[in-house]
């Protein structure tokens, strides 16, 4: 059974940092791309970042470039999203996603609130 479990969200002040984790199980993590998406209240879900299998190439939405870093630990079957210089507009529920044989799998998300 494919499972993705996010953690690491919380309340942080503007300019602060958080590291989100996505623990994966039930599939071959080594051969799967992993993405982070977010959904703010009243807005559509948007892609934030993704990391490929193999060469672990990364991609970021323009609004987080230079502030967020995605990574993966093959030994722990875990993907991470390091978020620095957080802004109030980063407030959202963050989801981890993978696609296996054309089926998308999501975690339940972790809430990030950036507020003073």
C-alpha positions as CSV (number, residue, x, y, z in Angstrom):
1,X,0.0,0.0,0.0
2,X,1.5,3.3,-1.1
3,X,1.8,5.8,1.8
4,X,3.1,9.3,2.0
5,X,3.2,10.9,5.4
6,X,4.1,14.6,5.8
7,X,5.4,16.2,8.9
8,X,7.2,19.3,10.1
9,X,4.6,22.0,9.6
10,X,3.8,24.5,12.2
11,X,3.5,28.2,13.1
12,X,6.6,30.3,12.2
13,X,7.2,34.0,12.1
14,X,8.0,35.8,8.8
15,X,11.7,35.2,7.9
16,X,11.8,31.9,9.8
17,X,12.5,28.4,8.6
18,X,10.8,25.0,8.6
19,X,11.8,21.6,7.2
20,X,9.0,19.4,6.0
21,X,9.5,15.7,5.7
22,X,7.6,13.2,3.5
23,X,8.1,9.6,4.6
24,X,7.3,7.2,1.8
25,X,6.4,3.5,1.9
26,X,4.8,0.8,-0.1
27,X,6.6,1.6,-3.4
28,X,10.0,1.8,-4.8
29,X,11.1,5.2,-3.7
30,X,14.4,5.0,-5.6
31,X,12.6,5.0,-9.0
32,X,9.9,7.6,-8.2
33,X,9.7,11.3,-8.7
34,X,8.5,13.2,-5.7
35,X,6.8,16.6,-5.6
36,X,5.6,19.1,-3.0
37,X,2.5,21.0,-3.6
38,X,0.6,23.5,-1.4
39,X,-2.9,24.8,-1.1
40,X,-3.7,28.0,0.6
41,X,-7.2,28.8,2.0
42,X,-9.5,29.7,-0.9
43,X,-6.9,29.0,-3.5
44,X,-6.1,26.2,-5.9
45,X,-3.4,23.7,-5.2
46,X,-0.1,24.7,-6.8
47,X,3.1,22.9,-7.4
48,X,6.0,24.1,-5.3
49,X,8.9,21.8,-6.1
50,X,9.8,18.4,-7.4
51,X,12.8,16.1,-7.4
52,X,13.4,13.3,-9.9
53,X,14.6,9.8,-9.3
54,X,18.0,8.9,-10.5
55,X,19.9,12.2,-10.9
56,X,17.7,13.9,-8.4
57,X,17.3,17.0,-10.6
58,X,15.1,19.6,-9.0
59,X,12.6,22.2,-10.1
60,X,10.9,25.1,-8.2
61,X,8.1,27.4,-8.8
62,X,9.4,30.9,-9.3
63,X,8.0,32.3,-6.0
64,X,10.1,29.9,-3.8
65,X,13.4,29.9,-5.8
66,X,16.3,30.7,-3.6
67,X,14.3,30.1,-0.5
68,X,13.2,26.5,-0.6
69,X,15.3,23.4,-1.2
70,X,14.0,20.0,-2.0
71,X,16.0,16.9,-1.3
72,X,15.6,13.1,-0.8
73,X,17.3,10.5,1.4
74,X,17.1,7.1,-0.4
75,X,18.2,5.3,2.8
76,X,15.3,6.7,4.8
77,X,12.8,6.7,1.9
78,X,12.1,10.3,2.8
79,X,11.9,13.5,0.9
80,X,12.4,16.9,2.4
81,X,11.5,20.5,1.8
82,X,13.7,23.0,3.5
83,X,11.9,26.3,3.6
84,X,13.8,29.5,4.6
85,X,12.9,33.2,4.6
86,X,9.3,32.2,5.0
87,X,6.6,34.8,4.0
88,X,3.0,35.1,5.0
89,X,2.0,34.1,1.5
90,X,3.7,30.7,2.1
91,X,0.9,29.9,4.5
92,X,-0.8,26.8,3.2
93,X,-1.2,23.0,3.7
94,X,1.7,21.3,2.0
95,X,1.3,18.0,0.4
96,X,3.8,15.4,-0.9
97,X,2.9,13.6,-4.1
98,X,4.2,10.8,-6.3
99,X,2.9,9.2,-9.4
100,X,3.1,5.4,-9.9
101,X,1.9,3.8,-13.2
102,X,-0.1,6.9,-14.0
103,X,-1.8,7.0,-10.6
104,X,-1.2,10.0,-8.3
105,X,-0.7,9.4,-4.6
106,X,-0.9,12.1,-2.0
107,X,-0.3,12.4,1.7
108,X,-2.8,14.2,4.0
109,X,-0.6,17.2,4.2
110,X,1.0,19.3,6.9
111,X,-0.1,22.9,7.7
112,X,2.4,25.7,7.5
113,X,1.3,29.1,9.0
114,X,3.6,32.1,8.6
115,X,2.4,34.9,10.8
116,X,3.8,37.4,13.3
